[in-house]
Amino acid sequence: MTTARAGRPQVSVEERWEQFYRWGPYALLALSTVISAFGANTVGMTRTQRYTAAALVVLAVALQLWWGRIGHDQPMRGREPTAAGRLYYAVRTVVAFVLTWLNPFFAVYAVLGYFDSGHLLPKRAVRAGLLVYAAIMSGSQSGGLPPANTLQWVLFGGLLLLNGSLTSVFAHLARREAEIAAERATTITELEQANARLEQALGENAGLHAQLLVQAREAGVADERRRLAAEIHDTIAQGLTGIIAQLQVVTATADPELAREHLTRAAALARHSLGEARRSVRNLGPAALDHDTLAEALRKAVADWGERTGVDARFTVTGTEEPLHDEVAATLLRIAQEALANTAKHAAARRAGVTLSYMGDEITLDVRDDGRGFDPLVLRPRSGSNGFGLDGMRARAERIAGTVTVESEKGGGGTAVSARVPLVRHG
């Protein structure tokens, strides 16, 4: 993996090691050949030994070309040992041993065995392979193979002990590296599986979200039908019943003044019923949200309600306004309208306040008044009533994973209705 830093590509550690495994043998062989050529007279190489060394160098180059063609189809680090890798390691070890026997300076090339034994050999053969290279390096360091005198044999023995100890360190490092590579591969596999499960869960959640929205719309339609039925029964139907009663009196009396009085009452009831019908039609959908945001619609609704009822009503927005999903905005607007309607009907309040608060992932609506209050624990809906009320407000909020709480006390102290719903943004 490469990244650009200060205008230059940055090569990872793994890529540097791969470059060393591919090109390092050529570089070390070339360096050891040059050093050995200059030191041939120093170590007393004969012409035959020089020719033999030259032939082995050519063999080493050919071996490396062969391995480079078949052995680099996958990265060296983390690969499983293969038969071709074991053959390459064995032939290279023999070539390095003979070259170091002919000229100790070829140990520069033999040092390769310390680096790739853990990748080319099975685990049970790594220590043996490292011990062979420890013997090669000890012979070179003690003056050449075979040792010529007792002092060289002592030096060879001590160096072999030292290099053998180092092989244990190399073997441990190789084994630890293999374990880390295996753990890394396992972790990557687990992460891929977790990502796949997460993507599947996200897809399922998206489907559930769409299904919940559909259900919320259907439930909203059913709720609106029940609310309109209750309003028609409680207002328009009652108004029509009153009109019929007034007209029956008119038809049954011969007194013109009495008939005029009841006709006047019938006309007033008709006008009132017409107003109620128009209001019900307007409330079929949140028309106030067609061109305004929730905050603007609430501000206008609170102002209109205050003018109509004579109650000192104020509206406040806290937090940063955000565009809301249509279902969320409509739910909060309906809850506010119903809470204000309840205040007008039952609270006898002088002041009321509505607060809309944007709180990160949530949005809250608080409606407060200073009316006479009631006991929420003993409040029960009227028998046979299909009206909205507090239960309806709670049902609306629950359909979009929200809640409605009511705080009130009978005899004074006012009432506070608080709706808390998730802040689902528009689009």
N, C-alpha and C positions, 0 to 999 in steps of 0.2 A: 504494500500500500504506500503510495507516495502522496505528499502534500506539498504545496508551494509555500515556501517560507523565505521572506526577504528576496524574492525573485529566483530562488534556487530550489530544485526538487529535493525533498527530504526522503531518504531511503530508510525503511524500517530495519530493525535488527534482524528479523527473519530473512529479509532479502539480502542483507550483507552476508549472512552465513551461507545462503544459497550460492551467492557469487564466489565465496571462498571455496566451497566444496567443488564448484565447477572449474574455476580458474586457478585456485591455490596450488593444486598438484603441479601444474605446468610451471608456475613461478618458482616453487621450491625446488623442482627438478633442475630448472635452468640455473638457479642460484648455486645449488650444490655442485652442479657440473662445472661451473666456472671456478668455484673455489677449489674443487678437487684438481682441476687442470693446473691451476697455479701451484698447488701444494703437492703435485705428483712426485716431484724430486725429493721433497722433504720427507715423505713417508716411504720413499724407495720403491715406487711402482716400476715394474718391469714393462717392456714393450707389450708382452703378451697380456699382462694385467690391464694395460691401457686399452688395448683392442677389445678385451673382454668387457671392460667397463663401458666403452663406447657402444658396443652391441647391446648391452643391458639398458643403456639410456634410450636407445632407439626402441627397444622392446617396451620400456616404460611409457614412452610417448604413444606407441601404438596401442598399448593397453588402455591408456587414458582416453584416447580417441574412441576406442570401442565402447568404453564405459560411458563416455559423454553422449554417444549416440543412443544407447539403450537404457541408460540408467537415470535420465533426467526427465522422464515423462511425468514425474510427480516430484514435489519437494522432498529433499533429503530428510529434513527434520519432521518427525512424526510418521514416517513411512514404516511399513512392516518389512523385516528382512526377507530377502529373496535369494534363490539359488544363484542367480547371476551376481548379486551383490557379494555373496560369500566367496564365489570364484574370483571375482575382482580383488577382494581383500586378500585372499590367500596368495594369488600370483604376485600382487604388489608387495606383500610381505617378504616373499622369497627374493624378489628383485632387490628390495631395499636391504635385506640382510647380506646378500652377496656383494652389492655395491659397497656397503659399509665395511665388509671384510676386506675388499680390495683397497678402499681408501676411507678412513674414518670420517672425512669431511662430508661424505654422502649421508651422514646422519641427519643433515639438514632436511633431506628429502624424507627420511624415515620417520620424522616427527609427525607426519600425517596420521600415523596409526593411532595416536592419542586422541584425535578429534572425531573420527567417524566410525570407530569400532562399535559404539553404542547404536548406530543407525544401520550398520551393515551385517552385524553378527547377531545371532539369537542371544537372549539374556544369559543363558547358561555358559556361552562361549566368550562373552565379553572379557571376563577377567583373564582367561587364558591368552586371548589375543593381546591384551595390554601387557601381560608378563613377557611375551615374545618381544614386543617393542621395547620393554624395559631392558631386556638383555642386549638388544641391538644398541640402544643408547648408552648403556653402561660400558660395552666394549669400545665404542667410539670415544667416550670420555676418559677411559683408562689408558688410551694410547693405541688402540686398534685391536682387532681380533686376528688370531688368538693371542692372549697375553704372552709376552716373550720371556718374562722372568717372574720371580716370586713377588716382587713389589707390585708389578702390574696385576698379578692375580689377587693380591690383597685389595688393591684399588678397585679391581673389577667386582670383587665380592661386596665391598662397602657401597659402591655405586649401585650395584644391583639391588641391595637392600633398600637404599634410598629411593631408587626409581620404582621398585616394587611397591613401596609405601605410597608413592604418588599414584600408582595405578589404582590403588584402592580408592583414592580420592576421585580420580577420573571415573571409575566405575560407579561410585556413589552418585556423582554429578550426572552421569549419563542416565542412571536409573531414575533419579529424581526428575530429570528433565522429561523422561518418558512418562512418568506418572503425571506431571503437570500437563503435558500435552494431552494425555487421556482425559484428565479432569476437564481441561478446556474444551475438548471435543464433546464431552458429556454435557457440559454447561451450555454450549452452543445449541446442541440438540434439544435440551430442555427449554431454552429460550425460544427456539423456533416453534416447538410444540405449544408453549404458553402463548406466543403471538398468534398462532393459528386458532387456539381456543378463544383468545381475546377478540379476534376478528369475527369469529362465529358468534360470540356473545353480543358484540356490537351490532351485528346484523339482526340477531334475534331481538335485541332491545329496540332497534329501529322499527322492526315490524310490530312489536308490542306497543311502541309509542304511537304509531299510525293507527293501530287498532283502538287504543285508548281514546285518541282524538275522535275517531268515528263514533265510539260509544258515548263520549262526552257530548258530541253534537246531537246524537239521537236522544240521549237523556235530557239534554237542554230543550229539545223540541217537545218531548213529552211533558217536561216540567212547565214549559210555557203554556201548553194546552190546558194543564190542570189549573194553572194560575188564572188564565183567561176565563176558564169555566167558572172558577170561584168568583172572579170579579163580575162576570155577567150575572151570576146568580145573586150576588150581594148588592149590585148597583142597578144595572139596566133592567133585570127581571123585576126587581122590587119597584123600580120606577114605573115600569109598565103596569104592574099590579096596582100601584097607586093611581095611575091615570084612569085605568078601567073603573076603579072604585069611585073616582070623582065623576066620571061620565055617567055611571049608573045613578048617582044622586041627581045629576042634572035631568036625566030622563024621567026620574020618578017624582020630581017636584014641579009644582005649578008656580012657585014664587020666583019671579024674575031676578030679584036681588040675590037669593040663595043660589040660583042657577049660575048667575054671573060670577059669584064668589068661587064656586066649585070649578067653573071653566078656567078661571084665572089660576087656580091651584093646579089644574091639569096641564095648562100651558107651561107653568113653571117646572113641573115634574118632567114634561117632555123635553124642555130645554136642558134641564140637568142630565137627563138620560142621554141626550144627544152628545153632550160634552163628555160624559163617561164613555160612550161608544168611541168617540174620536180618540180619547186618551188611550183606550185599550188597543186600538188599531196602531197608534204610534208606538206603543210598547211591544208590538210583536217582535221587533228586533231592536238592538241598540242603535237607533238612528243617530243618537248623539255622537257615536264613534265613527260615523261615515266620513267626516271631514276634520274631526278633532282627535287629539291624543286623549288618553285616559285622564290625565291631569286637567286638561282644558275642559273636557266633558264634565268632570266632577266639579270643577270651579263654577261652571254655568249652572249645573244642577243644584248645587248648594245655594247659590245666589237666588235662583228662582224659588227654591223651597223657602228660603228666608223671607222673601217678599210676599209669598202667598200665605205663609202662616204667621208672619209678624214676629218670628223668633230671631234673635240676634245670632246669625249663623256665619261661621268663618271657616275658610279652607286653607290648609297649609301643605306644602310639599317639602320633604327633606330628602337629601341624597341627590344623586345625578340621575336625571330622567333618561329612560331608555325606551326604545320602541318595543312594545309588548305583543305577544301572540294574541290574536283576536279573541280566543276563548278566555284567556286570562283577563284581558281588559273588560270584556263583556260581563264576566263573573263578578269582578270587583265593582263595576258600575251598578249591577243589579243589587248586590248586597248593600251598597251605600243607599240606593233609592229605597229599599225595603226598610233599612234601619231608620232612615229619616221619616218614612211614612209611619212607622211604629211610634217614633217620638212625637209626631204631630197628633196621633190618635190617642195615645195613652199617657204621655209623660207630663203634659202641662208644663213644659220647660220654658225658661226665659232665654237661655243661651244654649247653643250647640256648636260643636266643632268637629270638623272632618280633617284627618291627617293622612296623607299618602306618603309612605316611606320606602325609598329604594335602598335595599340593604344587601348589595352584592348578589347573592344567589337567591334571595328572597325579596318579596315585596309585601308590605303590610298596609292594611287599611283600618284606621281607628275612627269610630263614630262615638262621640261623647255628648251627654246632655246633663243639665242640672235639674232634671225633673224629679218626680216623686218616687221613681224606682219601683222595683217589684222583687219578688223572691224567685230566682231562676229555677230553684229546686222543686217548687210546687207548681210551676207554670205548666199547664196542659193545653193542648189544642182543643178547640170546641168540638163537641161530638158531631160527626158528619161533615165537618168543615174540610175543604180541600185547599184552604188558603196557604199562603207562603210561610210567613212567620219565621221564628228562629230555627225550627227544624229544616225549613226549606233553605235558609241561608247556609246552614251547616252542610246540607246535601250538595248545594252548589259548590262549596269550597272543596269538599271531599272528592268530587268528580275530577278535580285537577290536582289531587294530592295535597290539598290545603286543609286548614282547620279554622273554626270560628269559636271564639270564647266570649262569654258574656259575664260582666261583673256588674252587680246591682244589689241594692238593699231596699227592701220595702220600707216606705215611710220617709225617704229623703236620701240625699247623697248622690242622686243621679244614676245614670246607666252608661256603661262603656261596652261597646261591641267591637271586637278586634278580629279581623280576618288576616290570616297569614298563608300565603301561597307561594310556590316556587316561581322564580322570575324566569319565565320562558320568553326569549326574545323573538321578535317578529322575523319570520323567514327561517 
